[in-house]
Amino acid sequence: MTSLKVSASKVFQPQKKTYYDRQLRLAQDALVHKNPNYFAELLPQREMWRLYPHFRDVCFLDIEADSRGIIVLTLFDKYESKTFVRGVHLGKDTVNQELGKYQLIVTFNGSSYDLPKLKKFGVEIHVPHIDLKALCQRLKLIGGLKEVEIQLGIHRPQHLRGSATDAWRAFWASGDREYLELLVAYNEQDAVSLYQLMEKCMKMVAEK
């Protein structure tokens, strides 16, 4: 097969080539020095997934909320989860401090749901955010998180397929700690599923 060699000078004008060369050097430097914030304002939201292989400190975030705001929030870092419950240990300063440890945040439909809820709560995300719903749609995986889990064979225990909001209401109506534990387990499962989903999506992208 004859290789195709095209001089960059024939593709770009000298001024443009200088500009793009500089941008590439800046991007490479940001990757070498593990600076995700460099890309936060450059990449469109639908392309943020491309950063995932390059940064280790990743947080998979999921929240449950009602009309009053956030009920429960879980952060999963691939190894362990931290869950914060309204009225127990959910606080703006605590969440901001925890999120400050990460280079990337991953959600499912977080652009429309989780991040606006967090902002209203007083928590701002200052690192790149990967919204898996957009990537799933690109890969023809349609539906909510649970529907996509089924399509990809991600297992969720039967007792964690219900409604977290119902568990919250039952807890406050009865005071039974069993409902609170169910709510926490439900939310933690969502966050763990996000990690599994991210890995499977990246594998699918690599195979295309």
N, C-alpha and C positions, 0 to 999 in steps of 0.2 A: 504494500500500500504506500502510495506517495504521501509523504508528510506535508502538511500545509504550514508554511512559515510566512508570516506576515509581519513586517516591521511595524513596531508601534508608532513610528514617525509617520507612517502612511495611513494610520487609522485616526490619530489625534493630531491636532495642531500643536506646535511646540508649547504654547502657553497652557493648553488644556492638559497635555501630558505631564507637565511640571506640577500642575495642580493635583491631578489624580495620583501621581507618584507620592506627593506629600501626604495626601489623605490615606493612602495605603500604609505609609510608614507610621502615621499617627495611630491607625487602627492596630497595626502589629505591635506597636509599643504598648497600647492599652491592654492587649491580650497578654503580653509578656509580664506586665506589672499587675495583672489581675484587677483592672479598673473597669468594672461594668458600667459605671456611670457615664463613661465616654460614649457608650452606645445608646444610652437611654433616650437621648434626644435625636439620634441619627436614624435609628431603625424604626420603620413603621411597626405598629403593634403586631400585625400578622406575621412579621419576620423575626420576632424576638426569640422564637424557639431555636434559632440558629446559634444562640449564645450558650445553650445548655451544655454541650460537651466541653466547653472551655472554662467553666467555673464550678468549683467544688462545693461552696457554701450556698446550698439551695434550700429554700423553705417551701414546702407544699402547704398551702393555707386554705382552710375551709371554715366558713361560719354558718351558723343557723341564726335566724332573726325573726322577730315578730314586729308588730306595728310600733312597739316602743323602742326597737333597736336590736342590737346584738344580744343573743341569748348565750351562745357558746362559741368559742373560737379555738381551733386546733392548729398548731404549727408542727409539721413533721419534717425532720431533716435527713431522712433515709434510714435513720437508726432508732430514733426515739421520738416520741410526741410529747408536746406540752399543751394542755387544754385549760382554758380559762372560762369560768362560768359566771354569768351575771349574778351579783349579790354574794359571790363567794370570793373570787380573786381576779375578776375581770376589771382591769383598770387601764386607763389611757397611757399612763406613764410606763406601766409594766409591759404593755404590748409594744409600745415604741422602742423600749429598751431591747426587747427580744428580737424585734424585726431588724434592729440595727446590727445584728450579728451576721446577716446574710447578704450575699451578692446578687441573688436572683430570687424572685417570688413567683410561684406557680399556682394558678387557680384553674377552676373550670367555670367559665362565664363570669369571671371576676370583674371584668371591665364594666359589666352592667349591674352586677349584684354586690360582690364582696367589697370591692374597692370603694364604691359610693357609700356603703354602710360604714366602712372603716373611717372614711373622711368625715362623715357626720358625727362619728364617735370621737373625732379629734386625732385620728391616726392617719398620717400621710405616708405613702410609699415613695421612697426616693431612689430606688434601684429598678433595673429593668423588670418588667412584669410579663410573664408568659401566660397568656390565656389559652388553655388547651382546647376550648370550644372551637376557636377559629382554626386551629391546626386539625382538629378532628373533622371539621367540615371540609377542609381541603383534601383530607384522606377518605372522604365519602362515608364518614362515621356520623350518623345522624341521630339526634335525640339528646336527652339529658345524660348526666353522669351514669346513672344506673343502666340506662339503655345501651350506652356505649360499652359499659363493663360487660354486658351480656354478649355483645357483638364480638368482643375480643377475648372472651373466656376468662375474665377476671372474676374470681369467686368472692361473693359476699355472703356471710352467714345469714340464714333465713331470718333470725330475729332482728337483724339490722337492716331490713328492707322496708321498714315502715316509715312513719313520719316522726322526725325529731321534735317538731313543734307540738305534736300530740303528747309526746313523752314529757315535754316541759310543762304543758298545761296540767297533766296528771300529777306531776310532782308538786306544783304549787297548790293544786286543789286538795291533795291528800297529805303532802309532807312526807310521803313514802320515799326513802332514799333510793329504793330500787329503781324508780323512774329516773332519778338524777343520774344514776350509774348507767342506765340504758341510753340516756341522752348523750353522755360523754362518749360511750362506746360507739354510738352511731356516728358522731362527728369525727372521732378518731379514725373510723373505718373510711370515711370520705377522704380524709387527708392521705391515708396510706394508699387508697385506690388511685389518687392523683399521681403518686410516684410510679405505681405500676403502669398507669396509662401513659405517662410521659415516656417511660422506657420503651413501651410497645410502639408508640407513635414514632419515636426516633428510629427504631428498627425498621418500621414500614417506610419511612422516608429514605433510609439508606438503601433499601431494596428496590426503590423506584429507579 
